[in-house]
């Protein structure tokens, strides 16, 4: 019997270029025997509603064709169900796909994994009723996201570099309170707090470099208060994950993490969650992802 795939696409990924990449992917899937239904919502809410309807009809997989934001949306429909999630990366960062070892620069190769790969049971995490698969960021990085979302140009990664430079001019360390498993409490001024189910965000920044998606724990990285010069010297180390050896960095692992601070917005998988406080909780084996 032909596998039935519900393919969820983001028309705005890669500034609209993702849909041009979708046609050969759909052809590849169908040429190899898949029955493919394409889902494109009018907006995020409509896309999620359509994805939930598709999952209720029990396809062989819900396939997210887009970047981390679309994977985040698809996660809301499949987490806690037995419908596997397939990922065909077509966004800017594709950090979640990379965490699962999927081809992040070749959509046809990723389509082949959807058809020939193996569903793997992994953890997911949630803030209240919202699921996430990657990293929650609070602090400097989330404020950069806030600025970037207000910019109309430049586009792509360059927009975040502009926002980063703008935010750095006025940024001051933030008083955080972090509660781990309702036992350990950390109160300190910090530049940022990141909570990771997987290791990276922002197109390869390994903010939680030791995070594992199937260990039943969340990794926490806190960059304590440092001067702007030291921050500029330290932050680029995040691309290799070596920032965790800096004396101002604190790392922990926990099943639940509550983050409190004034005037801070949380982002999960690059998507705006809202003002903190937030409590992040891991849910072991809540998700099935098609991997190599």
C-alpha positions, 0 to 999 in steps of 0.5 A: 500500500502506498504511504500517505504523507501529509506535507505541511509547507510554509509559503514564506520560508526562504522569503517565498523561495521554499515553495519553488523547491517544493514541486520537485520534492513532491514529484520525488515523493510521488514517483516513489509511490507516496500519496502526498497531500499538500497543506498550505494554510492562510496563516499560522493558525489556519495551517495548524488547524489543517495539520491537526485535521490531517493528523486526526486522519492518521497519515503515515507521517506529517511532513514539515517542509520549511524551517524550524518555525514550521517544524515547531508548528507541525510539532503542535499537531503530532506531539503526543500522537503516534503519527511520525514527524518527517522533516524536509528542511527548507528554511534559513537555520534548520537547526532541529533537522540538523540535530536529528542528523537529517540533510539540511541543504538537500531537500531531495535527499531529505525527501528520500529519508522521509520515504526510506528512514526509520521512525525514532522515538525522541523527547519533546518539551513544552511550555504550558500547552506549547510544544518545542523540540529545540531551544528556548531562549530568554535574554539577549538572544530573545531581545535580538529576535524581537528587534529582528522581527520588527525589521523589514530589511535586510532579509535572512541571516543579515537581519539578525546580525543588524538586530544583534548590533543594535541590541548590544548598544543598550543591553544591560545584564538581566536579573534572572531567577532559574528554578531547576526541578523545583529544588535548585534555585539560581538567582543572578544577573545574566546575559541570557538563559537557554533551555535546550532539548536539542543543542543549537539555534540561530543557524548553528549556534550550539548554545546547549552543546551537550543536549541529547534529544532522548535522555529525558532531560533539558540542558540549561546554559546561563551566560552570567553578566559580563562586559560588552567587550568580553561578551563580544569575545565570548559569544562567537564561541557558541558556534563551536560550543566551546563557550561553556568553558568560560567562567561566566557560563553555568550549565545544568540538566533538569526535567523542569526549568522555570525561568523568571525575569522582568521585561523578557520574552521567551522564544522557542524554536525561534518562535515567540512564546511570550513574556516570562516567567515560563516553565519548560518541562521535558516529556520523554518519548513524546515524539516520533521523528523519521531519521536516517 
